[in-house]
Amino acid sequence: VRIEGLAARLAAIVGPAHVLEDPDVRAGYELDWTRRWRGTALLVVRPASTAQVAATLDACAAAGVTVVAQGGNTGLVGGSVPRGDAPAVVLSLGRLVQLGPVDTTAAQVAAGAGVTLAALQAHVEGSGLRFAVDLSARQSATVGGMAATNAGGIHVMRHGSMRSQVVGLEAVLASGETVSRMTGLVKDNTGYDVCGLLCGSEGTLGVITALCLRLIPERAFRLAVMVGLPGTSAALDVLAHARRLESLEAAEIMFAEGIALVGEMTGVRPPFAAGYGCVLLLEFAADEDVTDAVAAVLEHAGCPDDRLAVARAPAERARLWELRERLTEVVNVVGVPHKLDVTLPLRAIPAFADGVAELVRSVAPDARAYVWGHIGDGNLHVNVIGPDPDDDRVDAAVLQDVSARGGSISAEHGIGVAKARWLGLTRSAADIAAMYAVKRALDPSGMLNPGVLFAGGAP
Ligand SMILES: Cc1cc2nc3c(=O)[nH]c(=O)nc-3n(C[C@H](O)[C@H](O)[C@H](O)COP(=O)(O)OP(=O)(O)OC[C@H]3O[C@@H](n4cnc5c(N)ncnc54)[C@H](O)[C@@H]3O)c2cc1C
């Protein structure tokens, strides 16, 4: 490791103002959103172009330091902050914020990796098109970070996750070479799908610097429905009916404990009396008014009239969504959460959801579990408050249970460092070996995000 002079070399590339060495200034880049994961960076570097990212990676390789790419630092599996003993540079993509014109003919837009989801949404608004992925970290999450984690969010059931929106991308590899597929070609069968490979690579294969993103038509009509139900099986029944409507684009579930916590801490409550085991939030989007069709489906599904709310106007819909969106935030306030984002076959959801709190208490008697998620995708977020950040017995118990029920240990947040130990619960030895062969080929010295995905290096 030849660290001496690294700051000066990087300052020559990005300008001295964008090499951050002061511990107070670095601090925000060294601690993750949950506060469970932290480390110390040698320095933070903030390049403003792909060429500067390439030169930065060259300088870091020459110095023998590792590099942690960071977008909005909203990732929930510890992959965006330094860790361990190896000297690390945090490479912040926050200055890569260029946006191309909205191409309404191709329904695409080019965006720098550091563009936040909210900035992208604002840029596209009014064009008749919209970006398909949405999530509540939109003010800070960047499109580069979302692609790197293959983020999901609330509309996956209709439009797919981030990978499905990426038409092209540009990335700098550990070698310092740039791969660019930004021409926006929807059909281009010329070898390996490098864009697909980098989506979900969590900063371990290359640094994404720009993306060409697919846009979808903005629908004229939106309807949100909130319904209180006895439990998960009833929610799945309603979902089965609602799925018959092509306009269904979100199906979220929340449980009584989490809803009560949001109520206590923010005053936001469902617009009907308590007495439900869970609350289902559905959203429909179409070119025409689908109220009657939705009402018919809900009636057919036996939804209780006295625990049902329907919202059409944007402000009314936002009020229903607020309950769902504030869950993440309030749980983060009551403690440092162990965030277990899992996916299960829908038929396995009721038994898992009914038993998970008890499973958690059997390992950590004083722990509290708050569960919610994107039920349309079989995706539940189990949030455990209580155990120390580095006590991962609860994590092990829940992830093993998910695996035994045929689920995956990560639905949409990724593996990061938080779940690297348990990758084998979801992926076979052959699968992990194939992934590691790709890692070794593209990053032979292990410079990019060590500890992420593969615990302790080679499997
Ligand atoms: C309130 C809240 C709600 C959320 N809701 C959802 C949700 O509904 N669905 C969902 O899927 N996720 C959700 N997330 C987590 C989600 O992973 C992030 O919000 C988002 O995808 C990460 O973007 P980011 O720019 O913050 O990335 P970061 O946190 O900065 O980084 C995440 C990972 O990507 C890597 N990375 C970042 N940028 C790049 C780049 N340019 N090139 C290569 N690697 C890079 C990092 O090294 C790290 O491993 C939520 C998070 C919060 C805080």
The ligand as a Gaussian input file, in Angstrom:
#p B3LYP/6-31G(d) Opt

LIG

0 1
 C      -36.278000       4.949000       3.454000
 C      -35.713000       3.926000       2.514000
 C      -36.564000       3.221000       1.688000
 C      -36.049000       2.265000       0.794000
 N      -36.921000       1.595000       0.010000
 C      -36.456000       0.695000      -0.861000
 C      -37.344000      -0.024000      -1.704000
 O      -38.565000       0.141000      -1.639000
 N      -36.817000      -0.901000      -2.586000
 C      -35.471000      -1.118000      -2.675000
 O      -35.035000      -1.927000      -3.504000
 N      -34.623000      -0.481000      -1.867000
 C      -35.060000       0.415000      -0.978000
 N      -34.178000       1.068000      -0.156000
 C      -32.748000       0.687000      -0.208000
 C      -32.144000       0.913000      -1.559000
 O      -31.114000      -0.013000      -1.808000
 C      -31.630000       2.275000      -1.823000
 O      -32.535000       3.282000      -1.501000
 C      -31.056000       2.541000      -3.225000
 O      -31.161000       1.488000      -4.136000
 C      -29.599000       2.772000      -3.031000
 O      -29.214000       3.904000      -3.731000
 P      -28.033000       4.823000      -3.157000
 O      -27.694000       5.793000      -4.220000
 O      -28.368000       5.379000      -1.846000
 O      -26.858000       3.751000      -3.032000
 P      -25.803000       3.575000      -1.843000
 O      -26.472000       3.304000      -0.574000
 O      -24.864000       4.725000      -1.864000
 O      -25.042000       2.265000      -2.344000
 C      -25.673000       1.019000      -2.360000
 C      -24.732000      -0.031000      -2.966000
 O      -24.483000       0.268000      -4.337000
 C      -23.111000       0.561000      -4.567000
 N      -23.084000       1.731000      -5.464000
 C      -23.668000       2.936000      -5.259000
 N      -23.500000       3.716000      -6.343000
 C      -22.792000       2.987000      -7.237000
 C      -22.303000       3.239000      -8.546000
 N      -22.513000       4.393000      -9.156000
 N      -21.601000       2.257000      -9.177000
 C      -21.386000       1.067000      -8.570000
 N      -21.807000       0.770000      -7.322000
 C      -22.518000       1.722000      -6.676000
 C      -22.509000       0.819000      -3.204000
 O      -21.138000       0.473000      -3.167000
 C      -23.350000      -0.084000      -2.318000
 O      -22.873000      -1.402000      -2.369000
 C      -34.650000       2.014000       0.738000
 C      -33.809000       2.740000       1.570000
 C      -34.310000       3.681000       2.461000
 C      -33.372000       4.429000       3.329000

